[in-house]
Amino acid sequence: MLFYLQAYYPHLSPGIIMGASMASGIMSSVVLETVVLRYWEGMALRPAFRTAVGMSMISMLVMEAMENVVDWHLTGGMIDFSSPAFWAAGAVAIGSGYLAALPYNYWRLKKYGKSCH
C-alpha cells in the first residue's frame, strides 16, 4: 500500500499514506491469522478472530510504524523500481520492522510460557 500510494497518489500527505499502509498491513495480518486459526487449527470463527487480534495488534502497530518511518526516511517517498537503492531501502525497512517488534514478541512468548523452538 505504501508503494502504491506513493507512486499513484504522491499529492497525499505522508500521514495519510503511512496511516493507510499501516491499516492495510494490520488488516491483512489479522485476516491471514484468522484464516489460519480457523482452518488449520480448527477454531470457530469468532474465537479465531479474537485470538488473531489479541496476538499481534501491538506487535503489528510497532512493526508497521517502524517500517513506514524507515522507508520514508531512506526514500523520501520517492518510488524508483529500477533503483537498487530503492529495493535496499525496502529491505532495511522490513528488517527494522522485525527488530522493532522483537522485544514485545519475546516478552509475550515468555509471559505465556511458549517457545519458538
Secondary structure as GFF3:
##gff-version 3
##sequence-region A 1 117
A	DSSP	alpha_helix	2	8	.	.	.	ID=ss1
A	DSSP	alpha_helix	14	35	.	.	.	ID=ss2
A	DSSP	pi_helix	36	40	.	.	.	ID=ss3
A	DSSP	alpha_helix	45	75	.	.	.	ID=ss4
A	DSSP	alpha_helix	84	111	.	.	.	ID=ss5
###
